[in-house]
Amino acid sequence: GLFVWRLRDAGVRQIPYRFVHLYHKANDRLITFQYFNFLKRMYVTQYNKDLSQQAKPKSDSIVSPYHELQRLDQEKKVAHKISSVSPIQQSWSETSSRNELREMKSAAETEDSVVPVGAESKEDRQWKEMKLRLDDLPGILARLSKIKLTALVVSTASAGFAMAPVPFELTCFLLASLGTGLASCAANSINQFFEVPFDSNMNRTKNRPLVRGQISPLLAVCFAASCGVPGIALLTLGVNPLTGALGAFNIFLYTCCYTPLKRMSIANTWVGAVVGAIPPIMGWTAATGSLDAGALLLGGILYSWQFPHFNALSWGLREDYSRGGYCMMSVTHPGLCRRVALRHCLALIGLSTVAPVLDITTWTFPIISLPINLYISYLGFRFYRDADRSSSRKLFFCSLWHLPMLLLVMFTCKKSVLEKDDKSDLPGRSCERAMEIRLP
């Protein structure tokens, strides 16, 4: 009895050590089963603290042998029309020789038809020389620079320039817009240059120019340099050094921080939100030459808007991101993805309320913008609660019109320069200015 009690006591003491040993052993090669429910056909495996996802291919439909035999019997039972026999009797040797000639001709035709197919398949497997036509070059470069994303970046920078509390200058506005657009083209081109092997595994990006081999990597790098260097020089020399420094920092942040982080950590979403928040700040600094509270507020609005926009987009592309090996919240942390989207939808309401406090807009702006902010918050709550493709698509498409609508309402409710001058021209301040003028 004492011996059995000793064995039980030793076994109870060894339980924690065995549990820790099993935890370390499972941590080296751990299959997280909690991801199976929402990914359906996805398998997420953690190996040495690295996530590797693999899509389960769809099974092809297999025809059973019974149905195949039944189809062959039906083909055999097909009735062929029998040609009428001519009254002139032909000899057996003539008919047999003609039948042999017909069979030889049909065999020759089938051999001729089979040979080119094999030749074409062999040619398709071989490397081919890239031929670039000048007519296709503008469209290829537009897709290389992500022209739609560049247009969004330029429009947000223009909104920041328009919201600045200074008189509007057309020349400075055009220079700032052109420099921002060139910097965005350079950053997008470098991003595609680095992500060629990963974009080839995704359905959404497999038709990009570098993936399809429409242009060479050297041409892509030369195009990025020819856009980035003049763009930063234009912002620095034509606008002001602060705007040029922000543009250079944004290119560095997008290409050297955000792009590699996409395969390392979910923190890439927050870094990408900072990248998207800098263009309106650049527009403000281009107009004023200083970094004020209004610039930070515009950057904060763009920063918060990107989370419901991108999280809703990435939710429908989880299989693509898993196949490409990108570490996104929607793949590895689905609950956090939904919470962050809802959190920043509500943050847009608070940021809109801060605008009149900072004397950027009138108090009508938070009132007029409240319905559209409440609507995107409602869709964010639907996405947080349901977490399906329907709710994510509704939130994504709402974010496409929500941002321009919010910026337009913000511009209409902007405080004019004359109102701020009237506030500054108080009786005491006017007397001080008169005394300063009278003094030599």
C-alpha positions as CSV (number, residue, x, y, z in Angstrom):
1,G,0.0,0.0,0.0
2,L,2.9,2.4,0.8
3,F,4.5,1.6,-2.5
4,V,1.3,2.3,-4.5
5,W,0.8,5.6,-2.6
6,R,4.4,6.6,-3.5
7,L,3.8,5.9,-7.2
8,R,0.6,8.0,-7.2
9,D,2.4,10.9,-5.4
10,A,5.2,10.8,-7.9
11,G,2.7,10.7,-10.8
12,V,0.8,13.7,-9.5
13,R,4.1,15.7,-9.1
14,Q,5.1,14.9,-12.6
15,I,1.9,16.1,-14.2
16,P,2.9,19.8,-14.4
17,Y,6.3,18.9,-16.0
18,R,4.6,16.6,-18.5
19,F,2.2,19.3,-19.4
20,V,5.0,21.9,-20.0
21,H,6.9,19.3,-22.0
22,L,3.8,18.6,-24.2
23,Y,3.2,22.4,-24.6
24,H,6.8,23.0,-25.8
25,K,6.5,20.0,-28.1
26,A,3.2,21.1,-29.5
27,N,4.4,24.7,-29.9
28,D,7.0,23.6,-32.4
29,R,4.4,22.2,-34.7
30,L,0.9,23.4,-33.8
31,I,-2.2,23.2,-36.0
32,T,-4.6,25.8,-34.8
33,F,-8.0,24.2,-35.2
34,Q,-9.9,27.3,-34.3
35,Y,-9.3,28.7,-37.8
36,F,-11.0,25.8,-39.5
37,N,-14.5,27.1,-38.9
38,F,-14.3,30.4,-40.7
39,L,-11.7,29.5,-43.3
40,K,-13.6,26.3,-44.3
41,R,-11.1,25.0,-46.8
42,M,-8.0,26.6,-45.2
43,Y,-5.4,25.0,-43.1
44,V,-3.3,27.3,-40.9
45,T,-0.1,25.7,-39.5
46,Q,2.3,27.3,-37.1
47,Y,5.9,26.1,-37.4
48,N,8.7,27.7,-35.4
49,K,6.5,30.8,-34.8
50,D,5.9,31.2,-38.5
51,L,2.5,30.9,-40.0
52,S,2.1,29.0,-43.2
53,Q,-1.3,28.6,-44.8
54,Q,-2.3,26.3,-47.6
55,A,-5.5,26.2,-49.6
56,K,-7.2,22.9,-50.0
57,P,-8.0,22.5,-53.7
58,K,-11.5,21.6,-54.9
59,S,-12.0,18.0,-55.7
60,D,-12.7,17.3,-59.4
61,S,-15.9,15.5,-60.3
62,I,-15.1,11.8,-60.9
63,V,-17.3,9.8,-63.2
64,S,-18.2,6.4,-61.9
65,P,-17.3,3.3,-64.1
66,Y,-20.9,2.4,-64.3
67,H,-21.9,5.7,-65.9
68,E,-18.9,5.5,-68.2
69,L,-20.0,2.1,-69.5
70,Q,-23.5,3.3,-69.8
71,R,-22.4,6.2,-72.0
72,L,-20.3,3.8,-74.2
73,D,-23.4,1.6,-74.7
74,Q,-25.4,4.6,-75.7
75,E,-22.8,5.6,-78.2
76,K,-22.8,2.1,-79.7
77,K,-26.5,2.1,-80.0
78,V,-26.6,5.2,-82.1
79,A,-28.2,4.4,-85.5
80,H,-26.2,5.3,-88.6
81,K,-27.9,6.0,-91.8
82,I,-27.2,3.3,-94.4
83,S,-26.6,4.6,-97.9
84,S,-28.5,3.0,-100.7
85,V,-26.7,0.4,-102.7
86,S,-26.1,1.3,-106.3
87,P,-27.5,-1.2,-108.9
88,I,-24.2,-1.6,-110.5
89,Q,-22.4,-4.4,-108.7
90,Q,-18.8,-3.7,-107.8
91,S,-16.2,-6.4,-107.3
92,W,-15.0,-7.3,-103.8
93,S,-11.4,-6.3,-104.5
94,E,-12.4,-2.8,-105.6
95,T,-14.5,-2.1,-102.5
96,S,-11.9,-3.4,-100.2
97,S,-9.1,-1.3,-101.8
98,R,-11.3,1.8,-101.6
99,N,-12.0,1.2,-97.9
100,E,-8.3,0.8,-97.2
101,L,-7.6,4.1,-99.0
102,R,-10.2,5.8,-96.9
103,E,-8.8,4.4,-93.6
104,M,-5.3,5.5,-94.6
105,K,-6.5,9.0,-95.4
106,S,-8.4,9.3,-92.1
107,A,-5.3,8.0,-90.2
108,A,-3.1,10.6,-91.9
109,E,-5.6,13.4,-91.1
110,T,-5.6,12.4,-87.4
111,E,-1.8,12.3,-87.3
112,D,-1.6,15.7,-88.8
113,S,-4.1,17.1,-86.3
114,V,-2.3,15.6,-83.3
115,V,1.2,16.7,-84.2
116,P,0.7,20.5,-83.9
117,V,-1.0,20.2,-80.5
118,G,2.0,18.5,-79.1
119,A,4.3,21.0,-80.7
120,E,2.3,23.9,-79.3
121,S,2.4,22.4,-75.8
122,K,6.2,22.0,-76.0
123,E,6.5,25.6,-77.2
124,D,4.3,26.9,-74.4
125,R,6.6,25.2,-71.9
126,Q,9.7,26.8,-73.2
127,W,10.9,30.3,-72.3
128,K,9.8,33.0,-74.7
129,E,11.4,36.4,-75.4
130,M,9.5,39.3,-74.0
131,K,8.2,41.7,-76.6
132,L,6.9,45.1,-75.5
133,R,4.9,47.3,-77.8
134,L,4.9,51.1,-77.2
135,D,1.1,51.2,-77.5
136,D,0.7,49.0,-74.5
137,L,3.3,50.8,-72.4
138,P,1.1,53.5,-70.9
139,G,-1.5,51.0,-69.7
140,I,1.2,48.7,-68.2
141,L,2.8,51.6,-66.4
142,A,-0.6,52.8,-65.1
143,R,-1.2,49.3,-63.6
144,L,2.3,49.2,-62.3
145,S,1.8,52.5,-60.4
146,K,-1.7,51.5,-59.2
147,I,-3.3,54.5,-60.9
148,K,-6.6,54.3,-58.9
149,L,-4.8,54.2,-55.6
150,T,-2.6,57.1,-56.7
151,A,-5.7,59.1,-57.7
152,L,-7.1,58.5,-54.2
153,V,-3.8,59.7,-52.6
154,V,-3.7,62.8,-54.7
155,S,-7.4,63.6,-53.9
156,T,-6.8,63.3,-50.1
157,A,-3.7,65.5,-50.5
158,S,-5.8,68.0,-52.4
159,A,-8.4,67.9,-49.6
160,G,-5.7,68.8,-47.1
161,F,-4.6,71.7,-49.2
162,A,-8.1,73.0,-49.6
163,M,-8.8,72.7,-45.8
164,A,-5.8,74.9,-44.9
165,P,-6.7,78.3,-43.5
166,V,-4.8,80.3,-46.1
167,P,-5.7,81.8,-49.5
168,F,-5.8,79.3,-52.3
169,E,-2.8,79.4,-54.7
170,L,-3.2,77.5,-57.9
171,T,0.5,77.1,-58.8
172,C,1.4,75.7,-55.4
173,F,-1.6,73.4,-55.5
174,L,-0.6,72.0,-58.9
175,L,3.0,71.5,-57.9
176,A,1.9,69.7,-54.7
177,S,-0.6,67.5,-56.5
178,L,2.0,66.5,-59.2
179,G,4.7,65.8,-56.7
180,T,2.4,63.7,-54.5
181,G,1.2,61.7,-57.4
182,L,4.8,61.0,-58.6
183,A,5.8,59.9,-55.1
184,S,2.8,57.6,-54.9
185,C,3.6,56.0,-58.4
186,A,7.2,55.4,-57.2
187,A,6.1,53.7,-54.0
188,N,3.6,51.5,-55.7
189,S,6.1,50.4,-58.3
190,I,8.7,49.5,-55.8
191,N,6.1,47.6,-53.8
192,Q,5.1,45.5,-56.8
193,F,8.8,44.9,-57.6
194,F,9.4,43.3,-54.2
195,E,6.2,41.2,-54.1
196,V,6.4,39.5,-57.5
197,P,6.8,35.9,-56.1
198,F,4.0,36.4,-53.7
199,D,1.6,38.2,-56.0
200,S,1.8,35.2,-58.4
201,N,0.0,33.0,-55.8
202,M,-3.0,35.3,-55.4
203,N,-5.9,35.6,-57.8
204,R,-6.3,39.3,-57.1
205,T,-2.7,40.1,-58.1
206,K,-1.6,37.4,-60.5
207,N,-2.3,39.6,-63.6
208,R,0.0,42.4,-62.5
209,P,2.6,43.5,-65.2
210,L,5.7,42.1,-63.4
211,V,4.0,38.8,-62.5
212,R,2.9,38.3,-66.1
213,G,6.3,39.4,-67.5
214,Q,4.9,42.2,-69.5
215,I,7.8,44.4,-68.5
216,S,11.3,43.6,-67.1
217,P,12.2,44.3,-63.4
218,L,14.9,46.8,-64.6
219,L,12.2,48.8,-66.5
220,A,10.0,48.8,-63.4
221,V,12.9,50.1,-61.2
222,C,13.8,52.7,-63.7
223,F,10.2,53.9,-63.8
224,A,10.1,54.1,-60.0
225,A,13.3,56.1,-59.9
226,S,12.1,58.4,-62.7
227,C,8.9,59.1,-60.7
228,G,10.4,59.3,-57.2
229,V,13.4,61.5,-57.7
230,P,11.5,64.3,-59.6
231,G,8.5,64.0,-57.3
232,I,10.5,64.6,-54.1
233,A,12.6,67.3,-55.8
234,L,9.4,69.0,-56.9
235,L,7.9,68.9,-53.4
236,T,11.1,70.1,-51.8
237,L,12.1,72.9,-54.2
238,G,8.8,73.9,-55.7
239,V,6.6,73.7,-52.5
240,N,8.6,73.6,-49.3
241,P,11.2,71.3,-47.6
242,L,8.7,70.0,-45.0
243,T,6.4,68.6,-47.6
244,G,9.3,67.1,-49.5
245,A,10.5,65.4,-46.3
246,L,7.1,64.0,-45.6
247,G,6.9,62.6,-49.2
248,A,10.3,60.9,-48.9
249,F,9.4,59.5,-45.5
250,N,6.2,58.1,-46.9
251,I,8.0,56.3,-49.7
252,F,10.4,54.8,-47.2
253,L,7.6,53.8,-44.8
254,Y,5.6,52.1,-47.6
255,T,8.4,50.3,-49.3
256,C,10.9,49.4,-46.5
257,C,8.5,49.0,-43.6
258,Y,5.0,48.2,-44.7
259,T,5.9,45.8,-47.6
260,P,8.2,43.4,-45.5
261,L,5.8,43.6,-42.5
262,K,3.0,42.1,-44.6
263,R,4.7,38.7,-44.3
264,M,5.9,39.1,-40.7
265,S,3.3,40.6,-38.4
266,I,-0.3,42.0,-38.4
267,A,1.2,45.3,-37.4
268,N,1.5,46.0,-41.1
269,T,-2.1,47.2,-41.1
270,W,-1.3,50.0,-38.6
271,V,1.8,51.0,-40.5
272,G,-0.2,51.1,-43.7
273,A,-2.8,53.3,-42.1
274,V,0.0,55.8,-41.2
275,V,1.1,55.7,-44.8
276,G,-2.4,56.6,-45.9
277,A,-2.7,59.3,-43.3
278,I,0.4,61.3,-44.5
279,P,-1.0,62.6,-47.9
280,P,-3.6,65.0,-46.4
281,I,-0.9,66.2,-44.0
282,M,1.3,66.9,-47.0
283,G,-1.5,68.9,-48.6
284,W,-1.9,71.0,-45.4
285,T,1.9,71.6,-45.1
286,A,2.1,72.5,-48.8
287,A,-0.4,75.3,-48.2
288,T,0.7,76.6,-44.8
289,G,4.4,75.5,-44.5
290,S,3.8,74.3,-41.0
291,L,2.5,71.2,-39.2
292,D,-0.6,72.4,-37.3
293,A,-3.4,70.7,-35.3
294,G,-5.6,70.8,-38.4
295,A,-3.1,68.7,-40.3
296,L,-3.0,66.1,-37.6
297,L,-6.8,66.0,-37.4
298,L,-7.1,65.3,-41.2
299,G,-4.4,62.6,-40.8
300,G,-6.4,61.1,-38.0
301,I,-9.6,60.9,-40.0
302,L,-7.7,59.2,-42.9
303,Y,-6.0,56.9,-40.3
304,S,-9.3,55.7,-38.8
305,W,-11.1,55.4,-42.1
306,Q,-8.6,52.9,-43.5
307,F,-9.3,50.3,-40.8
308,P,-13.0,49.6,-41.8
309,H,-12.0,50.0,-45.4
310,F,-9.1,47.5,-45.5
311,N,-10.4,45.1,-42.9
312,A,-13.7,44.7,-44.8
313,L,-11.7,44.2,-48.0
314,S,-9.3,41.7,-46.5
315,W,-12.1,39.7,-45.0
316,G,-13.3,38.6,-48.5
317,L,-9.7,37.9,-49.6
318,R,-8.6,35.6,-46.8
319,E,-7.9,32.7,-49.1
320,D,-5.8,34.9,-51.4
321,Y,-3.8,36.3,-48.5
322,S,-3.3,32.9,-47.1
323,R,-2.1,31.5,-50.4
324,G,0.3,34.4,-50.8
325,G,1.7,34.0,-47.3
326,Y,0.6,37.4,-46.0
327,C,0.0,37.8,-42.3
328,M,-3.3,39.7,-42.1
329,M,-5.7,40.2,-39.2
330,S,-8.5,38.7,-41.2
331,V,-6.5,35.4,-41.5
332,T,-4.7,35.1,-38.2
333,H,-6.8,37.2,-35.8
334,P,-10.4,37.4,-37.1
335,G,-11.9,38.6,-33.9
336,L,-9.4,41.5,-33.7
337,C,-10.1,42.3,-37.3
338,R,-13.8,42.9,-36.6
339,R,-13.2,44.8,-33.3
340,V,-10.7,47.1,-34.9
341,A,-13.0,47.9,-37.8
342,L,-15.9,48.8,-35.4
343,R,-13.6,50.7,-33.1
344,H,-12.4,53.1,-35.8
345,C,-15.9,53.5,-37.3
346,L,-16.9,55.0,-33.9
347,A,-13.7,57.0,-33.8
348,L,-14.7,58.9,-37.0
349,I,-17.7,60.3,-35.0
350,G,-15.3,61.6,-32.3
351,L,-12.8,63.1,-34.8
352,S,-15.6,64.9,-36.6
353,T,-16.6,66.4,-33.3
354,V,-13.1,67.6,-32.6
355,A,-12.9,69.7,-35.8
356,P,-14.9,72.7,-34.6
357,V,-13.1,72.6,-31.2
358,L,-9.8,73.1,-33.1
359,D,-11.4,76.0,-35.0
360,I,-11.1,74.2,-38.4
361,T,-14.9,73.9,-39.2
362,T,-18.1,75.3,-37.8
363,W,-20.3,73.4,-35.4
364,T,-22.6,72.4,-38.3
365,F,-20.0,69.9,-39.5
366,P,-20.4,67.3,-36.7
367,I,-24.2,67.6,-37.0
368,I,-24.3,67.2,-40.8
369,S,-21.7,64.4,-40.8
370,L,-23.4,62.5,-38.0
371,P,-25.8,60.5,-40.3
372,I,-23.0,59.2,-42.6
373,N,-20.8,58.4,-39.6
374,L,-23.6,56.6,-37.9
375,Y,-24.4,54.6,-41.0
376,I,-20.8,53.4,-41.4
377,S,-20.8,52.6,-37.7
378,Y,-23.9,50.6,-38.1
379,L,-22.3,48.6,-41.0
380,G,-19.2,48.2,-38.8
381,F,-21.4,46.7,-36.1
382,R,-23.1,44.4,-38.6
383,F,-19.6,43.3,-39.7
384,Y,-18.6,42.7,-36.1
385,R,-21.7,40.7,-35.3
386,D,-22.2,38.6,-38.5
387,A,-18.7,38.5,-39.9
388,D,-19.7,37.1,-43.3
389,R,-19.1,38.1,-46.9
390,S,-22.3,40.1,-47.2
391,S,-21.6,42.4,-44.2
392,S,-17.9,42.9,-45.2
393,R,-18.9,43.8,-48.8
394,K,-21.5,46.3,-47.6
395,L,-18.9,47.9,-45.2
396,F,-16.3,48.1,-47.9
397,F,-18.6,49.7,-50.5
398,C,-19.9,52.2,-47.9
399,S,-16.3,53.2,-47.2
400,L,-15.7,54.1,-50.9
401,W,-18.3,56.8,-50.8
402,H,-18.1,57.7,-47.1
403,L,-14.6,59.3,-47.4
404,P,-15.3,61.7,-50.3
405,M,-18.6,62.6,-48.8
406,L,-17.1,63.4,-45.4
407,L,-14.3,65.5,-46.9
408,L,-16.8,67.4,-49.0
409,V,-19.0,68.2,-46.0
410,M,-15.9,69.2,-44.1
411,F,-14.9,71.6,-46.9
412,T,-18.3,73.2,-47.1
413,C,-18.3,73.7,-43.3
414,K,-14.8,75.1,-43.3
415,K,-14.2,78.4,-41.5
416,S,-13.2,81.0,-44.0
417,V,-10.1,83.1,-43.7
418,L,-12.2,86.3,-43.3
419,E,-13.9,84.9,-40.2
420,K,-10.6,84.1,-38.5
421,D,-9.3,87.6,-39.4
422,D,-12.4,89.2,-37.9
423,K,-11.9,87.2,-34.7
424,S,-8.3,88.3,-34.5
425,D,-9.2,92.0,-35.2
426,L,-10.5,92.7,-31.7
427,P,-10.6,96.3,-30.3
428,G,-7.5,95.7,-28.1
429,R,-5.6,94.1,-30.9
430,S,-6.5,96.8,-33.4
431,C,-5.2,99.5,-31.0
432,E,-2.0,97.6,-30.6
433,R,-1.6,97.3,-34.4
434,A,-2.3,101.1,-34.7
435,M,0.4,101.9,-32.2
436,E,2.8,99.6,-34.0
437,I,2.1,101.4,-37.3
438,R,2.6,104.8,-35.7
439,L,5.9,103.9,-34.2
440,P,8.9,104.4,-36.5
